[in-house]
Each structure stands twice: as C-alpha cells, then as structure tokens.
Amino acid sequence: MKLYIWRHPKPLAANGICLGQTDMGVHPRKLKRLANQIERFVRLHKLPKVIWVSPLQRSLKVGELLAQRGFKCQVAADLIELDFGVWDGQSWSDIPKQAIDEWCADFAHSAPYHGESVAQLFTRVEGQIESWLKACSIEDKDESVLAVGHAGWINAAKMLAAREGVPQVAADWPRPIGYRQKTALLLSAVAL
C-alpha cells in the first residue's frame, strides 16, 4: 500500500509553541492552497478521491474543502498529533528545562507533560496503518491512501516504514517535514 500524506498548513500563532493536540486555526488561503495541491496530485496520478484527516481543524478543514470538490473525507482520530498534555499550547520557553531534560532522558517512554509518550504515539500510528492495510487488499502495492496529518505522526510512520524502532533518545527523532509537504511511503504490515 502506498501512503501519500501531506503535513497540514502552518497554524496561526504557532511559532515557539509546543503544538500537539491544541486545535489552532489556519488562514483559509493556506488551507485552500493545500487542497489545490492535493487535488492536482490526485488528478495527475489518477488516484481515488478519498482523503483521510485528523479531527484537528488544521487537517480537518483541508478535508472539508476537498469534500466540497467531490472527495470522500474520512476522519480518523488516530491521525491526531502527539498529546503533549499540560505542555500543549504553551510556549517552549515557559516549559521548565528540567522537565524537558527528564523527557529527553527517557525519550521513548517518558511523558513528564502527562500526555502520550513517543512509544504510545508509535503504537497508535501502527494501529492506523494496520487499519488501512486491512481495508485495502492486504499488501497490495498498487493501493493508495491519501491523508493530511501532523509532523510527529508522519515522522513515526516514516520510521515504522523503514523498520526502525521507537527512538530511545531525542537526537534520533527526525526533523519535521515542512508545512504542506508530501511524504510518500510504501507500507506493509509493521511491528514495533
């Protein structure tokens, strides 16, 4: 199965913010640009007009725009970004360095922010991938899934597709892809 997943457009006022599941809005013009990008890609590659989105408006609103253009929009709660708990929506500069150091010391399993650990994110991403594989003809390399997601989710999916384990140290976490950028992954059954 091929997964084509675009990172959502840049939210309003997101600079310097620990942004996980905080539901920040996006300028309508940026939403429309991504919808146009996806629509052109689908037309060019003759792909099915089905888009998967997370329930956060920075992803969902792209799906809603595409639905107005004849796409089927599917909302998947498991596509949502990492839950940063009490850190979510705060400025990174307001989060105590000691708490960030504690997280980095056990990057895979720690969640000093009282949210979801990186290992839990990987389990959730794996579950969504398995769900898509079951819905497709399992292991059919010609099946395509289109989605609009979040940087952390996309990084986890890339690492799973590459058969890499959950990163144990923060330095092993890849840089996020840019806003509105597409990632193409060839997926098969994954295991943590």
N, C-alpha and C positions, 0 to 999 in steps of 0.2 A: 504494500500500500504506500502511496506517496502522500505525504502531508505537506501542503503549502500553507504556511502560517505567517501572517503579517503581524508585526507589532503595532499596536494601536497608535493613533496620533498623540503628540505631546499634549498632556493636560494643561489647563490654565493654572498658573501659580504653582508649578511642581518643582521649580528649581530649589535644590537643597533640602527637599522634603523626603522623609522616609515614606515612600509610597508603595503600599501593598494593596490592601483592600479598601482604602479610603476612596470613596466614589467621587472623584473630581471630574468636572466637566471639561469639554474640549471645544475650541472655537468651531462653529459649524462649517467654516470653509475648509478646515483641516480634515474634518470628518468626510466631507464631500470629495476631497482630493483622494483619500484612501479608497473610498467606494469606487471612484472612477478608475483608479489603478487596478483594483481587483476585477472590476467589470471588463476592462480591456484585456487583462491576463486570461480570464475565463473565455472570452470571445476568441482570442488569438489561439489558445490551446484547445478549444472546443471541449471544455470541461463542464461537468454538471453545475447547474446554477443552485447550489446548496452551500450555505455559509454557516459555520459554527462560530458562536461568540460566547464570551463570558457575560454574566449578568451586570458587570460594571459598565456604566454608561460610556466610558471611553472605548469600549469594544462593542457593546450592545447597539449604540446609535449608528455605527457603521453597518451592522447587520440590518437595522431597520431601514436605512436608506436603500440598501440593496434589495430588501423585500419590496420596496415601492417600485423596483425595476424588474420584478418578476422572479427574484431569488426566493428560495425557501430558507428562512432564517431559523436555525436551531440554537437554543440557549443551553449551555452545559455549565453547571455550577463548578465542575472540576477543572474548567479552563481558567478559573479565577487566579489572581496573583497570590503569592505567599502572604500569609496572615502574620503581620508584624505586631499584632496585639496592641499593647499600650504605646508602642513606638509609632504606630501607623498614623500618618498625617502630621507628625512632629518634625521640626527642623532637626537635621542630623546634629547640628551644633548644640542643641538642647538636650541631647541624649548623653548621659554620663559616659565618659571614656572607659571607665571601669566596667560598665555593663557591656559595651561593645567588645572590650578585651575578653570578657567572660564568654561571650558568644563565639568569638574567633578561636578561643582555646579548645572548644568542642563544637566546631562549626556544624558538623553533621547532625548532632543530636540535641544541642543546647537551644533553648528558647527563653533567654532571660527577659524577653519582652512579653512573655505569657501568651504567645501565639503558637504558630505552627513551626516545627523545626524543618530544616532543609531535607532531612530524611523523610519526614511526613509529606513534604511537597513532592518528592520523587515518587512516593507510593501513590499519591493522587494522580500525578501525571501518567504513571504506568497504568493505572486503572482506566483513565480516559483513552489511552492508546489501545488497550485491550478491548475496550468497548467498541471503538471504531473498527478494529480488526474483526470482531465478531459480526458487526453489521455488514462489513464487506465480505466478499468471498475470501476467507482467511488466506493470508499470504499472497493475495493476487496483486502482483506488482503493477498492474495497469489501473487499479482502483485509485481514485484521488479524493482526498478530503481537503477542503479549504476552511481556514479558520482565521479569526482575528484574536490575538492573545496578548500576553504580557511578557516582559523580558525574563523574569525569573522562571516562568513556566517554559518558555522557549529554550532557555539555557538547559533546564532539566531534561527536556525532550531531546535536545541535541546530544547530551551526554548519554542518555539511555540508548539512542540510536547508534552511538559509537561504542556501545557496550562498556562504557566507563561506569564505575561505581559512584556512589554518593561521595562528593568531595569531603575529605576529612579536615582540611584546613582552608581558610578563606582564600588564600593565594591560588588555590586550584579552581576557584569559581571563575568562569569566563566573563569577559567584559560583555555588557548587554549590546544587542544589536540596536541600530538606530531606530528612531520612531518611523513608522510606515514602511520599514524594510521587510522584505520577504525572506523566509527561510524555507528551503525545500529539503525534506527528509524522506528517505526510503525506510519504512518501518516494517518490522516483523515482530513476532512475539518477543517481548523484552522481559527480563527478570533482574531484579535487584540483587 
